[in-house]
Amino acid sequence: MHQWAPPEVKMDYDNVGLIVGDPDADVTSVLVCLDLTENVVDEAIQSGYDTILSHHPLIFRKLSRINPDHEQGRIIYKLIQNNISYLCAHTNLDLALDGVSFVLANLLGLDQPEFLSKEVFSSRKITLTADTNQPERILSLLNYHSAEHAFWFDVDGRANGAKRFEAIIDRHHLGHLTSALKKEGLLTPGRFQVTAPEGPSDNFGLGVIGSYPDGGIPREEFLYLVCQALQVPALRTSGHPKTIRKVAVCGGAGISLKNKALAAGADAFVTADIKYHDYFHENDQFLLVDAGHYETEFPVVDAIRRELSEAFEQVRVSITSTVTNPMEIFITEIE
């Protein structure tokens, strides 16, 4: 999970990673959910899961007390009493390549999905000079810490087989890399340089934009597709473009990206938690769709299940059977 969605990329306010449990404990079974509720914990206990992984964190703020007088306290009590570890991947998974919004884009059948905004993280160019006759070992070290486009060449006029290594690395990986280089005795003065930002990271960003081929699809057909894909009976919308070809999406509360979607030429933007005044926009040919917070994020739960199942065949990984969506939709005919 940390390779897919590194904790270092989370938003400052967030709380991700191993929240409850022993980091050295064995993992034999994982129950994946969007929200960690008491019913989910009870399901894990009854079905013998030793690990729970959620998207939304149980603990956002520092706790002043833990007792069973409220649901959060009862959940923590039950986790510890039943030796169940609890992990969370939240905004780090929102920002990751193939994360929440990519899963949503794929579910809606969008072609060539890419980040809508890549301004959140930037990459750096690094150079390292080392005396070594094993350059592949250093390349492996760089690659292990997610450096990309790494290569080396001999340094002319230098004794002891000096080699120069160059690579591109995302900013948040830089600290771990420098620690590893120091441990290996490679972080010597004048031999390691980090230059100005190389550009936006290709691995992390906000939202996703993609398109439909062959001239797109009609507005009503698109809205029907969204309802079917997310299993929702109703949508809140504004805007009336006739055809939808280019679509931006952001799972969960993503209205802050509306202007990015407009600037990118999107015909529609699918997200959630849109406030009343945000539905007002001057371009009637731009379709704004609120498909629900739970509904736009829950598909990532199955993506997590698939990812972990493929990586660890010996581990039982399942999706919770508990519906944790606190919202219900009541639909009636108005006379």
C-alpha positions, 0 to 999 in steps of 0.5 A: 500500500505504501508503494502505491500510495506513500504516506508522505504524499498525504494532505497535512491534515490527514492521518494515514498508515498503520493507526492501530496495531503492531507493525511486526504482526503477521497478516493473514486476512484483510477486510477492506472498507470505505469507512471503519464503523463498529459494524465493520469491526464486528464483521471482522471479529466474527469472520476472523480477519486480523487486519482492516484497511479503510479509505477514510480514517477513524482518527483525524484529530488527537484523542483526549481519551479512549473509552467505550462510551462512544463509537470511536472508543468502542471501535478502538477497544474492540480492535485492540482486544481482538488483536486486529490491526487497522490501516488507512489510505486516504488522501495519499490514495486520492493523490496516487496514480491509479488511485480513487479518481482513476478507478472512478474514471475507468468505471465510467469508461473514459479513455486515456485518463490522466491527472487533472492537476499535477501542481501538488507535487514536483520532481527533482533532478539528482546527481551522485558521483561515487567511486564504485565498480558496481554501478548496478547496485547503486542503480538498484538503490535509486530505483528502490526509492522510486527514482526514475530515468536513472542512468550512469556514466564514467567520469573522465579523468577521475581515478578509482572508477568514479561514476556519475549517476543521474535520476529524477525523483519525486520530492517526497521520496528525497528524504528517504533516498538521502538517508539510504545514501548516507547509510551506504556511505555515499552521501559525501560533500560535493558528490550529491546535488539536488537541482531545482524542480524538474517539473510536475510529478507524473505519479501524483496529482488531483482529479482525472480527465479522460474522454469518450471516443467517436464524438462522445455520447449524449448528455442523458446517456452519460447521466444514465451511464453514471447512475448505472456505473455507481448504482445510484438512482438519482444525481444532482446536476447543472448545465446542459451540453448536448454531447459529452466527450471530455470528462473530469472526475474527482472521487469524494469532495472535489468541487475545488477542481471545477475551474481546472475542469473548465480550463481543461475543456471538460464537457462534464465534471463528476464529483461529490459534496457540491454546495448550492452556490457551486452549481452556478456557472456561466457556461451552460455547456458544462455539466456539473454532476454530484454523484455522492461521496460514498458512491464516487469513492467506494469503487476504490475498495474493490481496487484495493482488494484486487491489488492486495490479492494479486500481491499476496496470494496467501492472504485472504482479502475481502470487501466488507459486506457492511454498507457504511453509507450514512445517507439514504435517497428517498424518491417519490412522484410529486403530484 
